[in-house]
Amino acid sequence: MHGDRPSSTARLIARAMLLAAQDRDRRRLVPVDAATLLTGILAADGRSAWFDLLLRHPWAARWAWRCERLILPGIIVHFLARKRWIEQQVLASLRDGCEQVVVLGAGYDTLAARLHAAWPKADFFELDHPATQRPKTQALSSAGQQAGGNLFFLPVDFGVELPRETLAGFPRFQASRRTCFVAEGLLMYFPVSRVTDLLRNLASTPSSTLIFTFMEPAPDGRAAFRGNRGLINSWLRLRREPFAWASSRTGVQALFPSCGWQVDVIAGPDDLRRDVLIPADLGHAALAEGECLGRASTPALRS
């Protein structure tokens, strides 16, 4: 993410989800209302002739899936399973009394836009770069989901700003309420020093849960998905959105407590297959490896 351009990664994942929504098997992992919202967001972001071709013609879609198998088999299923696992965790937090959901670096994700109406007693906040928020809020407004009520969009640049300072300037957010933070596909874009700053800043909200993802180091130490032949990392560098941080699971278990968090769960590919893919009858699907998911909580929430 740079300048006044929306995130290329947000656009790519949104397109991957829409492509999956038209696939006989993978569509099981895409909420119907998510596909509708993503169509509007991508239209507001700007039409793409080649992507429209993929959606209109089955032969073109088959070509796209072959390309995925060549570049990194199972990366789209990973994105879908990641989002399904995170949504399960957020729903569990809401059922357990969570009063605020804060999605950090939301991109074109539709979680808050889909859940806020079903949970009117909770407030939902999205914090993201204004260039990425712009097409999203435009599309949601056109769909009758204007900001306000219990859904709010706050502009922030996490490279230079901290989320709690942004939230503190917005009266609707209350630090004393039980809060669920979501950092999906975010932390890996910052050096460990900034990751530490972000974690400590979020932990200043006393009764909180943090649902997050992180990259595990590849054999050469880089933050990268396994077996991608360097193509994905090259594309990220070209788009000026390179990965900057990776950690082993034991490293995360050590880092988070020093920042005010207790790690409750870490989920890897085997867990996603067991908890998401097998229940969706997709246990056989290829699943990319290299990114883990986790849930952590503050001591006040655990006491």
N, C-alpha and C positions, 0 to 999 in steps of 0.2 A: 504494500500500500504506500503510495507516495503521491505528492502533489494534490491535484483536485480530481484524481481519477478513482473510481470505485475499485475495491479490491479484486484483482484478477482471480485469486483463489476462491473468493465468495461466488464469483460468477461461474467458475468452473464446477464447483460442487453443486450449485443450483442446477446447472445444465445436466450434470450427471444424474441427479435425482429425477429430473423430468424424463431423461432417457430411460431410467430404470422403471419409471411409472408406466411406460408403455411395453415393458417386457413381461411376458407371461408369468415368470417365476419371481423376478426381483421386485415386482410391483407390490408383493406382500409386505415389503418393508417400508413402503411409502404411504403415509396417511393421505387419503383422498383429498382432504382440504389443503394439505401441504402442496400438492401438485397444482391446484387451482391458484393458490397464492403465488407460487413460484412463477407460474406463467405470466401473471401480472407484473411481478417484480422485474423479470427479465425483459418484458416488453418496455417497461419504463427505463430500463438500463440501455436499451437500444437494440433494434432488430439485428439478427445475424443470419445471413442467407444460408451459410453452410449448416448452421444448427437447425434452422427451419427445415432444411432438406432431410436431416437425420430424423426429425419427428414425423415428416410426411411420408417417407418411403421406407418400408421394411428392409429393403436391400441395403439402404444407406445405414440404417441402424445396425444391421448385421456386420457391416464393415467397421463401424465404430467399436463394437464389442470385440472384434478381432484385433483391432488396434490396441484395445485395453489389455488383451492377453499378451500382446507383444511387448508393450511398455511396462506394465506391472499387473500381472493377473490378480484379480480380486480387490483392486483398490476401490472400485465403486461400491462393492458389497461392504468393504470396510467402512466407508463413509456412512452407508445406510445403517449398518449395525451399530456404529458409534452413536449415531443420532438416536436410534431406538433405545439403546442402553441408557443414555443420558436422560431421555424423556422418562424412562421408568424410574430413575433416581429422583428426578424433579417431582414426579407425581407422588412418590413415596414421601418426600419431604412435605408436600402440600397436605397429604392425608395425616401427617404427623403434627400438623399445626403451623407450618411455615406461613408467614404473613407477607413476605416480600420475595420475589424472584428477580435477580439481577443478572442479565446475560451480558457478559463482557466480550467485546469484539464479535458481536452477533452476526456480522455479515448479512447474508440473505436467508439465514435460518428462520424458520417460521414458528418455532416453539412458543414464544411469548404471544405472538399474534393468534395462535390457535387455542392456547389454554386460558387466556385472560377472561374470556366470556364464560367459561365453565367454572371459573373460580373467582366470582365477583368480590369476595371478601379479601382477596389477596391483591397486592399491587405488583405489576410487572414493569420492569425497567430494562431498556436496552441501551448500552453504552457502546458507541462505535464512532469511527471517523465520520465526519459529516458528509464526505464525498460518497461513502458507501451507504450511509443512511438515506441520502436524497432520493434515489430511485425507489427504495423500499417504502419510505413514508408516502411518496407520491402514489405508488400502487395501492397501498393499504387505504389511503384516503379515497381513491377512486372506487375501492371495493366497500366503502362505508365503514372502514375501521380506522377512523381518525384518532390521532393521539389524544389522550384525555381519558376520563372515566377511571380505569385502572390500568391503562397501558401508556407508557411514557418513553420517549426517545430523547436521550441526552447525548450531545456531541462531545467527544473526547479523543485526544491523541495520547495513547498509552505510552508512547515513547518519551513524552515530556510531562504528562499529567498523571495523577494518581486517582483511582476511581472514587475513593471515599471523599476526596476534596470536591469532586464533581457532584457527587450525591449530596454532600453537605449543603451545597448551594440550592438544593431543590427541596422545598419544605415537605413535599409528600413523603419523601424517604425519611424513615425514623430509625436511627441506629439501635434503639432499644427493642425493636421488633425482631422476631425470629426471621432470619434471612437465608435464602439459598442463592449462592453465587454460582454461575456457570461460566467456566473458562474453557470452551471447546476450541481446539486448534488455535490457541493463542500464545501460551507460554513459550513454545518452541521458537518463536520469532524474536525473542529477546535474549541478551546475554544473561548469565546466571546472576550477575549483580542486580539487574533490573527485575528478574524473576523474584529475587529475594525482597526487593522493595515492594513489589506488587503484593506478594503473599503477606508481608507484615502489615501493609496498609489495609488489606481486606480483613485481617484478623482483628483489627481495631473495632470491628462490629461484633459485639460480645457473643451473641447466640447465633452462630452461623454454621452453615454447611457449605463446602466448596466442592463442586463437581468439576473435574479438570481432566485434561489429556496431556501427555508428554511423550516425547520421542525417546526411545532407547538407542544408545550408541550402536552403530553398525560395527562390524569387526575392525574397520579402520578408524573407529572413533568418531566418525561423522554422524550428525543427525540426519538419518535417511531411512526410507522404507527399504526393506530387504529386497534384493534382486531387481532393483529398478534400472540398473546399468547406468546410473547417473543422469538419466533423462529428466526425471522429475526435479531433481535439484538444479539442473541446468536451466530448466524452464522457470523455476522460482527465482533464480538469480537474474535471469533475463527480465523478469517482471518486477525486480527489486523487492522481492518478498522471500528472501532466503531464510532457511532454518538457522538458528544461532545457538540453540541450547538442546542438549540431550542429557539424559541421566539414566543410570541403572535404577532398578526398583529399590535396591538397598540405598542408593543415593537419595532417592526421593524420601524414603523412610527416615533418613537422617536430616535432610534439609528442612522438611516441613515443620517438625517440632521446634526447630530453632527459630522459626518464623511465627510461632503461635498456633500451629495446627497439629492435630493428631490424625494420622492417616488411618482410615477405617477399612478401606477396600482398595485394592489395585487389581484391575481386570486386564488380562492380555487376550491374545487371539483365541486360546482354548476356552476362556470364559465367555467371550462373545459368541463363539460357536454353540456352547452349551446353553447360554441364557437367551440368545436372540435368534440364531439361525436355526437350530434344531426345532424350537417351538413353531417357527414359521415354515417348517418342512424344507429348509434350505441347508440342512446339515452337510450336504455334499458340495456346496458352493466353494469355489476358491476364495480365500480370504487373505488379503495382504497383511504383512507383519511389519512391525517396527514402531508402532504407536500403541501406548497403553492408556487406559482410563483409570480414574481414581475418584474416591470420595474421602474428604477429610472434614473434620469438625473442630470447633473451638472448645476449650475446656469448659466454658460456661454452658455450652449446649449439652455436654456430656454429663455434667454434674446433676 
